[in-house]
Amino acid sequence: MSDGALLAQLIGQAAEEGADLSTLRAIAEEAGELGAGRALARLGLADVGAGKDMAELRELLAAWRDAKRSVVKEAAAWVVRLVLALVLVGLAVKLGFWGWVK
């Protein structure tokens, strides 16, 4: 059956016989599957290789997050080193280190 044919048949059955719980569940399931299929098709993910593509995208995103985390960590380390160097220079000036050098 085509994508919408089964759904149309179920809706017709519900209209003719009255909608019992099993028919309503079947309608909801078919409508959900049909909507999900259309959404995937609109996103370009309805083909066979879509699962592989999504796995590659997730891997790429994980690598991007790792790289971003590394950059932030390294920048923080440089800021700490700079602050410590400034503290050492301040201590050297305060203790008169320049007089010891001469």
N, C-alpha and C positions, 0 to 999 in steps of 0.2 A: 504494500500500500504506500501511497505517497505520504509526505510529511503531514499534511492536514487532513487526509482522507479518514484516517482512523478517528481523529478527534471529531470530525463532522459526523461520522457514524455514531459515535458515543453520544453526542449531543442530540442527534435524531432519536436514538433509542431512549434517552432520558425524556424527551418531549412526548414520545408515544406511550411509553409504559409508566411514566412517572419516575422520578429520580430517587432510586434507593441509594443507600450508603455506598455500596460497591461501585455503582455507576458513577456517582459523584467523585469517588476516589480515583477511578480510572480516568475520568475527564481531567481532574486536576493533575494527575501524573502525565498524561499525554500533553496537556497544555504546557506544563513545566518543561518537558523534554523538547517540545517544539520551540518554545521561547529560548531555551538555552542553546539549541542548535542555531537559531537565527542570530543570537547575540555572538556566538563564536564565529559564525560566518561573517558578520559585520566587522569583527575585529581581525579577520584574516587568520583565524585559528581553527578552521574547520577541516584542514587537510591532515594527511597522515603524519607529516613531519612536525606538527605543531607541538607535540609533547617534547620532542628533542629540542626544538627551538626555545621552549619555555625553560627547559633544564639549563640550556646554555645561557639564557638571559639571567637566570638566577645565579649561576656561577659567576657571570660577569659582574652582577650587582654585588655579590659577596666579595669579589676581588676589589671592587671600587670602595666598598666600606672598609676593608682591611687597609687599603692604601690611605684612605682619608684618616683613619685612626692612627696610622703610623706617622703621618705628617703632623697631626695635632700633638702626638706624644713627643716627637722630635722638636717641634717648635717650643713646647713647654720646657723641654730639657735645655734648649738654648737660652731661654729667658732666665731660668734658674742659674745657669752658668754666668750669664751677664750680671745678674744681681750679685752673685757671690764675688765676681771680679771687682765690681764697684765697691762692695763692702771691704775687700782687701785693700783696694786703693785708698779708700777713706781711712782705714786703720793705719796704713803706711803714712799718710799725710798727718794724721792725728798724733802718731807716735814719733814724728820727726825722722822718718826713715831717710829723707833726702839729706839730712845732716850727717847721717852715718856713712852715706855713699861718698861724701866729699872727704 
